[in-house]
Amino acid sequence: MFFFTCRSGKFKQPFQIHAKLNISRLLSSVCSEKEISRIVSIINDHPYPDQPLLPTLRCEIPPPVLSTPFIEKILGSLFAAHSNGLKAYELFKYCLQNDLFVPSSDAFEKTLHILARMRYFDKAWELIEEIKQTHPSLITLKSMSIILSRIAKFQSYEEALDAFEKMESNIFCGKRFGTNEFNVLLRAFCTQRQMKEAQSVFNKMHMRYAPDIKTMNILLLGFKESGDVTAVELFYHEMVRRGFMPNNVTYNIRIDAYCKKGHFGDALRLFEEMEHVKCLPTLETITTLIHGAGLARNSTKAKQLFDDITKRNLQPDTGAYNACMNSIIRSRDVISASALMEEMETRGIEHDNVTYHTMFLGLMRFMGIDGVIQLYSKMLDKNFVPKTRTVVMLMKFFCENGRVDLGLDLWNYLVKKGQCPHNHALNLLVTGLCSRGRVEEAFDCCKQMLVRGRHVSELVFEMLKRFLVQMEEFDRIVELENMIKRLKFLLPPPKDYSIENSTFYIDTNSK
């Protein structure tokens, strides 16, 4: 045991007390947003896998301060930050090694989601196998859904079915799969709009796993997401013929299908039918109709539906406000939309990414750069971190409007917040910087990406290389090439990675 002596020299005190005080301070602040951001930044900035991450984790998150909520929040931030998935995996494995840490399904699912999103399926299965041995109760339908949906998206139909069979025979040992598991498999294809595959699965397996109303709604949702209203209605009549009673989820899906195709009158007709058959509309139903009214450029009806929410003893949430704002903006009334945003703040209803995205879109169309800058400054003052879709939209707008300085400011803000911005945001920023002769800053942004263990696209590298050649900065070209080669050796990019990072779709019409 260590001791220290007071200046008076009259007594000695165990160093233990000092250590306990430090731990107490750590525990009191450990779940603060500032502490979470600090840890996320440290993990993102760490040059893993070039250097081991474990010593840093031991130093920054000692076992006494490990707590389930703390780790869940860090993993959630790493997911939102598009961090290197293997860093999140290292963090979760470190936690599992400590007896004081009690893992949760949420922490496991977030780690699994990060790995699967980056297509590190071998590591994802490795994690599942380990959890099966140590904490089998953490493997739930949600974790099953995460892995199956990503396999359905990035791999073949056969591989998705093989994964389902592996789950049944090897992972969920001793459990007989039923309708719930069948629904998870169907949803994996339906969420990816792979309706031929979903129908094939249904036809093959519906005799083995008896479908329920949820099964039918999943398939109906899949047809709706594929944008085929006729298919939605044909399947709706098929499910009724099979004896399934439609519920409010069924009606919500059909209403949304009509709204998104601009058939607002048909959507209102369904809404009336819903009430007539005593199927009570939900807040989601009203929100969908508000959005539909916006698509139909009927802001008056949108406001009426919004006001009806409280009359129906429902409370408007962020989604309802976002739908109403979107409807008002489509009528070019950005000032009223801004007032609605302020009303949210007054009523204690949080702004989310859709709120900001909707307002930025309206300001870009009708108010120009000055209006965007004003809201952008407010967003940063509130320490709000926008999601990828909004980051890419802002980056493109700033660079196209000659404000690449704001694009760089956004990049630095995200990096400071522990984010690892999406590759498409880097493409836009590097293009904007290089075209204005700011090649050194473009070089630094690429280095930041590579240091964080994220690959840069070949498009960006070749463009930056051309400018560096013109400047005769050959040492920097070699430095980048070496970093890229080493990262590819230590952390091979997933299959078709270049395809994912060379295109990026922004749906400006989504709710």
Order of alpha helices (4+ residues) and beta strands (2+ residues): beta-beta-alpha-alpha-alpha-alpha-alpha-alpha-alpha-alpha-alpha-alpha-alpha-alpha-alpha-alpha-alpha-alpha-alpha-alpha-alpha-alpha-alpha-alpha-alpha-alpha-alpha-alpha-alpha-alpha
